Amino acid sequence: MYVPMSPPPVITANNNTSTSLNVGENPSSHTIFDRYSAAAKRYKYLRRLLKFRQMDFEFAIWQVIHLFIAPQKVFRAFQYRKQTKNQWARDDPAFLVLLMIFLVVSSIIIGLVLGMGFFGIIKLVLWVVLVDCVLVGLLISTIYWYIANRYLIANPKSNIDVEWAYCFDVHLNAVLPLLTILHVGQLPFLNSFAVTTSFLYCFIGNTVWAIAVGYYIYILFLGFSALPFLRNVHVLLYPLTGLFLTYILSIMVRWNFTQMIVTFYEYRVGHKRIP
C-alpha cells in the first residue's frame, strides 16, 4: 500500500511527453482510445465495488484522517497515482464505501435524535445517500468539470483535459468533512437548533454551517490546484465571499440554517414533530 509522506515529482504544464500527440499520430484514433480507456477504468472501478477483499481500506482510512489534518497530502497521492497509473481519479472504491457507511450510520443517529420512526429513518438514509451525496455530487462535479475544462486550462490548444471522475473524487473529498462537521458537530444540540428562534442557537448553528461549507470550498480549491495544467484556480475561492456575506446576513435576520434543513428533511420523510 502506498502512503504518501513526501510530494511526488512535480509535473509541469509544459511537459508534452505524455499529453501531446506523436508525429504522424491520428488525433481521432487518440480520442477513441481515450474514450475506450476511460470506459474500461469505470467498468473496473464498478466491478471492484463488489470485491471488498481487493479494496485498500487502510489507505482509505489514511485519506479520511488527513482530509481533516493535512488535506494537501491526500492530493499528493492523486499526483502519485497519475504518474504510476496514468489517471488522476481513484481506481479503488474503498473511500466511497467508507463515506457511504458513515452517511448511513450518521443519518440513522440523526433520525433517532429527531424521533423519526423506522420508515422515516429509512427514507432519511435514502435521501441523504442518494440525493444529498450522489445526485448533488454528480451535479456539482459536472459543473466544476465544465468550468475547469472551459476556463481554467492553461493551454487550451493542448490535448489535456480534466477527468470528470477526478472532479467527482474531489467532491467526495470535500463532502466528507462537510457532512462530518454538520452531522457530528450539531448532533448534541440538534433538537434545540431545530425548534428555537434564540439568537445564541442561530449563531452557533449557522457558524457550524459556515465552517463546514467554507472547508468544502477550500478542499475543492486544493483538489483543482493539484492539477499542474490549470491556471487561475484561485477563482474557486471566490464563493467564500458570498458565504461570509450570507452568514452575516443570516445572523442579523436570525435565519436558522439548521432549523430550515431539519424542517425540510422532516417534510420529506413525512415526520411531524410533537410540540
Stockholm file with secondary structure:
# STOCKHOLM 1.0

chainA/1-275         MYVPMSPPPVITANNNTSTSLNVGENPSSHTIFDRYSAAAKRYKYLRRLLKFRQMDFEFAIWQVIHLFIAPQKVFRAFQYRKQTKNQWARDDPAFLVLLMIFLVVSSIIIGLVLGMGFFGIIKLVLWVVLVDCVLVGLLISTIYWYIANRYLIANPKSNIDVEWAYCFDVHLNAVLPLLTILHVGQLPFLNSFAVTTSFLYCFIGNTVWAIAVGYYIYILFLGFSALPFLRNVHVLLYPLTGLFLTYILSIMVRWNFTQMIVTFYEYRVGHKRIP
#=GR chainA/1-275 SS CCCCCSCCCCCCTTCCTTTSCCTTCCHHHHHHHHHHHHHHHHHHHHHHTTCGGGSCHHHHHHHHHHHHHCHHHHHHHHHHHHHHHSCSSCSCTHHHHHHHHHHHHHHHHHHHHTTCCHHHHHHHHHIIIIIIIIIHHHHHHHHHHHHIIIIIBSCTTSSCCCCHHHHHHHHHHHHHHHHHHHHHHSGGGHHHHHHCCCHHHHHHHHHHHHHHHHHHHHHHHHHHHTCTTBCCGGGGGTHHHHHHHHHHHHHHHTCCHHHHHHHHHHHHHTCCCCC
#=GC SS_cons         CCCCCSCCCCCCTTCCTTTSCCTTCCHHHHHHHHHHHHHHHHHHHHHHTTCGGGSCHHHHHHHHHHHHHCHHHHHHHHHHHHHHHSCSSCSCTHHHHHHHHHHHHHHHHHHHHTTCCHHHHHHHHHIIIIIIIIIHHHHHHHHHHHHIIIIIBSCTTSSCCCCHHHHHHHHHHHHHHHHHHHHHHSGGGHHHHHHCCCHHHHHHHHHHHHHHHHHHHHHHHHHHHTCTTBCCGGGGGTHHHHHHHHHHHHHHHTCCHHHHHHHHHHHHHTCCCCC
//
